[in-house]
Amino acid sequence: MIREMAVAALLASVGAMAGFPGETAHGPRVAGVAGASSQVGDDPLTRPMAVERAPTWLAPRPPEKLFGDTWLVGFGGLSVALIDTGAGLVLVDGALPQAAPAILDNVRALGFEPKDIKFILSTEPHFDHAGGLAALVRDTGATVVASAHAAEGLRTGAHTPDDPQLGYGGTWPRVTQVRGVEDGEVLSLGNTRITAQATPGHTMGSMSWSWTACEAETCKAIVFASSLNPVSFPGYRYTAPSSAGILNGFTQSYRRLDGLACDILVSAHPDNAGDGRYDARPGACRTYVERSRRSLAARLATEREGGGN
């Protein structure tokens, strides 16, 4: 049953809280001095994560209008969306820690003020999508919204115990201003209603987000999908009895995304949705699901034949 969040209550609570191509499993490793920090000297919240794919993930891209009052303000290999609700702004995802200043620069380039960002929606508690959240919260005053399960990882800045990538270890900046929401819960702000769509599997706390954007008389359903690929720390086995919940999660996610209205798909890693920064072709979400189904089936077959990752 869909339950709508009271924005006033959410804001009041802030004071009380004082992949497929392009996504490979990586452990978070932190470099020494932030080269792109918005602060003087070493800023621990934007200190670069030294991962091999960072140059590709953070390849600069200009802000791009998606449809209606929705824009892309992210990068070549990591998606970040911006929604103007008419009563404040909403971001979706925060990329790597060092990405926060560039995200806010893109917001300004569109003529918006970062201080008008009220909420930042999180897809998953992994450093490549959540690493920048702490800096974005500090610089905007926004509240992060995530699944209740993912909120645990965001608050600790680490993988949750049931994460297939747990073995990589490492930490990223902790997010203290975070609110957990349930599957199907609706965030209403201004003229926009954004629905939390639980899509577990890649992590058990993964959350996709859907909303409708309009231009004149034409409206389109937009889905910002969490990662849905079965990647893990070496030695993790999806065929192990302890992984049954993960496999059930994938099944739930396939059913959910197959049934969603989906005129435009944005995936956490853009190349997971095809060429370009998003996929507006008919059946985009179903195609996204099929890629995951094939990848998971191949992984399970390899494990059953005695192989590993």
C-alpha positions in Angstrom: 0.0 0.0 0.0 1.4 3.4 -1.0 2.0 5.7 1.9 2.7 9.3 1.2 5.5 11.1 3.2 4.5 14.3 4.8 7.2 16.7 3.7 6.7 19.1 6.6 7.3 16.2 9.0 10.4 15.2 7.1 11.8 18.7 7.2 11.0 19.0 10.9 12.8 15.8 11.6 16.1 17.2 10.1 16.9 19.2 13.2 16.5 16.0 15.4 19.1 14.1 13.3 22.0 16.5 14.4 27.5 -2.8 -13.3 27.2 -4.5 -16.6 29.5 -2.5 -18.8 30.8 0.4 -16.8 30.3 -1.2 -13.4 32.8 -3.6 -12.0 33.1 -4.7 -8.4 35.7 -2.5 -6.7 36.7 -1.9 -3.1 36.8 1.7 -2.1 40.3 3.1 -1.7 40.9 6.7 -0.7 43.7 8.9 -2.0 45.5 11.5 0.0 44.5 15.1 -0.9 41.4 16.1 -2.6 42.1 17.7 -6.0 38.6 18.9 -6.6 37.5 20.0 -3.1 35.3 23.0 -2.6 37.1 23.5 0.7 40.5 25.0 1.3 43.1 22.3 1.8 42.2 18.7 2.4 38.4 18.2 2.7 37.6 14.7 4.1 34.2 14.7 2.5 35.4 15.3 -1.0 38.7 13.4 -0.8 39.0 11.4 -4.0 38.3 7.7 -4.1 41.3 6.2 -5.9 39.5 3.7 -8.1 40.7 2.6 -11.6 37.4 3.6 -13.2 37.2 7.1 -11.7 38.3 8.9 -14.8 35.6 7.1 -16.9 32.9 7.3 -14.2 33.5 11.1 -13.7 34.0 12.0 -17.4 32.6 15.6 -17.6 29.2 16.1 -19.2 27.2 19.3 -19.5 23.8 19.5 -17.8 21.2 18.0 -20.1 17.4 18.3 -20.0 15.7 15.0 -19.8 12.1 16.0 -20.0 9.9 18.6 -18.4 11.6 19.8 -15.2 14.1 17.0 -15.0 17.7 17.3 -15.9 20.9 15.2 -15.8 23.7 16.8 -13.9 26.0 13.9 -13.6 28.8 12.4 -15.6 29.8 10.1 -18.4 29.8 7.0 -16.2 27.7 7.9 -13.1 24.2 9.3 -13.4 22.8 12.1 -11.2 19.4 13.6 -11.8 17.9 17.0 -10.8 14.1 17.6 -10.5 12.6 21.1 -10.1 9.3 20.5 -8.2 8.3 24.2 -8.1 8.8 24.1 -4.3 12.4 23.0 -4.1 14.9 20.8 -5.9 15.5 17.0 -5.6 18.7 15.3 -6.6 19.0 11.6 -7.3 22.3 10.0 -6.3 25.6 11.6 -5.3 28.4 9.8 -7.2 31.9 9.7 -5.8 33.0 12.1 -3.0 35.2 14.2 -5.3 32.2 14.6 -7.6 30.1 16.8 -5.3 31.5 20.2 -6.4 31.0 19.4 -10.1 27.4 18.3 -9.4 26.6 21.6 -7.7 28.4 23.5 -10.5 26.0 21.8 -12.9 23.0 22.7 -10.8 24.2 26.4 -10.8 24.8 26.2 -14.6 21.0 25.6 -15.0 20.3 28.7 -13.0 19.3 26.9 -9.7 20.7 27.5 -6.2 22.1 24.4 -4.4 20.5 25.6 -1.2 17.2 25.0 -2.8 17.9 21.2 -2.9 15.5 19.7 -0.3 16.1 16.0 -0.8 18.7 13.7 -2.3 17.4 10.3 -3.2 19.9 7.4 -2.9 19.9 4.3 -5.0 22.3 2.2 -3.0 24.9 2.2 -0.2 28.0 1.9 -2.5 30.8 4.5 -2.6 30.4 5.2 -6.4 26.8 6.4 -5.9 26.7 7.4 -2.2 30.3 8.7 -1.7 29.3 12.3 -2.5 26.2 12.4 -0.4 27.8 13.7 2.8 29.4 16.6 1.1 26.2 17.4 -0.8 24.2 17.4 2.5 26.8 19.7 4.1 26.8 22.1 1.2 23.0 22.2 0.6 21.3 21.3 3.9 19.3 18.6 2.1 18.0 15.4 3.7 19.0 12.1 2.1 16.2 9.6 1.4 16.9 5.9 1.0 15.5 2.5 1.8 15.6 1.7 5.5 18.1 -1.1 4.8 20.4 1.2 2.7 20.2 3.9 5.4 22.1 1.6 7.7 25.0 1.5 5.2 24.8 5.3 4.5 25.0 6.1 8.2 28.1 3.9 8.7 29.7 4.7 5.4 30.2 1.0 4.7 28.7 -2.0 3.0 25.8 -3.7 4.8 26.6 -7.2 6.2 24.6 -8.9 3.5 26.2 -7.1 0.5 27.9 -9.3 -2.1 30.7 -6.8 -2.2 31.2 -6.7 1.6 34.6 -8.5 1.2 36.1 -5.4 -0.4 35.9 -3.5 2.9 36.7 0.2 3.0 34.6 3.1 4.0 33.3 6.4 2.5 32.0 9.6 4.2 29.1 8.8 6.5 25.7 10.4 6.0 24.0 11.4 9.2 21.1 13.4 7.7 19.3 10.4 6.2 15.7 9.2 6.3 14.7 5.6 5.6 11.5 5.0 3.6 9.5 1.9 2.7 8.9 0.3 -0.7 6.0 2.2 -2.4 6.3 5.3 -0.3 5.7 8.6 -2.1 7.7 11.7 -1.6 5.5 14.8 -2.5 7.1 18.1 -3.0 5.6 21.0 -5.0 4.1 19.6 -8.2 6.0 16.3 -8.1 5.3 12.9 -6.6 8.3 10.5 -6.5 7.7 6.9 -5.7 10.3 4.6 -4.0 10.5 1.3 -5.9 12.4 -1.4 -4.0 14.8 -3.1 -6.4 17.0 -5.4 -4.3 19.7 -7.8 -5.7 22.8 -5.7 -6.4 22.4 -4.8 -2.8 19.4 -5.7 -0.6 18.8 -2.0 0.1 18.8 -0.9 -3.5 16.0 1.6 -4.4 14.9 2.9 -7.8 12.8 6.0 -8.1 9.9 6.9 -10.5 8.1 10.1 -11.2 6.1 11.8 -14.0 7.5 14.8 -15.9 5.3 17.0 -18.2 5.7 19.5 -21.0 2.5 21.2 -21.9 0.0 18.4 -22.4 2.6 15.7 -22.8 3.7 13.7 -19.7 6.3 10.9 -19.5 7.1 8.4 -16.8 10.7 8.5 -15.7 12.5 5.7 -13.9 15.9 6.2 -12.2 17.0 2.6 -11.8 19.4 1.3 -9.2 22.2 -1.0 -10.4 20.8 -4.5 -11.1 23.9 -6.5 -12.0 25.3 -9.5 -10.0 28.8 -8.4 -9.2 30.6 -9.4 -6.0 33.8 -9.8 -4.1 35.8 -12.8 -5.4 34.7 -16.0 -3.7 31.1 -14.9 -3.1 28.6 -17.4 -4.4 25.1 -16.6 -5.4 24.3 -20.3 -5.3 25.1 -20.5 -1.6 22.1 -21.1 0.7 23.0 -17.8 2.4 22.4 -15.9 -0.8 18.8 -17.0 -1.2 17.6 -13.6 -0.1 19.7 -12.0 -2.8 18.3 -14.2 -5.5 14.7 -13.6 -4.3 15.6 -9.9 -4.4 16.5 -10.0 -8.0 13.3 -11.8 -8.8 11.3 -9.1 -7.0 13.2 -6.4 -8.9 12.6 -8.0 -12.3 8.9 -8.2 -11.5 8.8 -4.6 -10.3 10.7 -3.0 -13.2 8.8 -5.1 -15.8 5.6 -3.7 -14.5 6.5 0.0 -14.2 5.4 2.7 -16.6 8.8 3.6 -18.1 9.0 6.1 -21.0 12.5 7.2 -20.0 15.1 5.0 -18.2 18.0 6.5 -16.4 20.3 3.9 -14.8 22.8 4.6 -12.0 25.6 3.8 -14.5 24.5 5.3 -17.9 25.9 2.6 -20.1 23.8 -0.1 -18.3 20.8 1.5 -20.1 22.4 1.4 -23.5 24.2 4.1 -25.6 24.1 7.7 -24.3 23.0 9.0 -20.9 19.5 7.5 -20.9 17.2 5.2 -22.8 13.9 6.5 -24.2 13.2 3.6 -26.4 10.0 1.6 -25.9 10.5 -1.2 -23.4 13.6 0.4 -21.9 13.0 -1.0 -18.4 12.2 -4.5 -19.7 15.4 -4.4 -21.7 17.3 -3.4 -18.6 15.8 -6.3 -16.7 16.6 -8.8 -19.5 20.3 -7.8 -19.4 20.3 -8.5 -15.6 18.5 -11.8 -16.1 21.0 -13.0 -18.6 24.0 -11.9 -16.5 22.6 -13.6 -13.4 21.8 -16.8 -15.2 25.3 -16.9 -16.7 26.8 -16.3 -13.2 24.7 -19.1 -11.6 25.6 -21.5 -14.4 29.3 -20.8 -13.9 29.1 -21.4 -10.2 27.2 -24.6 -10.7 29.8 -25.8 -13.1 32.4 -25.3 -10.4 33.7 -21.9 -11.5 33.8 -18.6 -9.7 34.1 -14.9 -10.2 
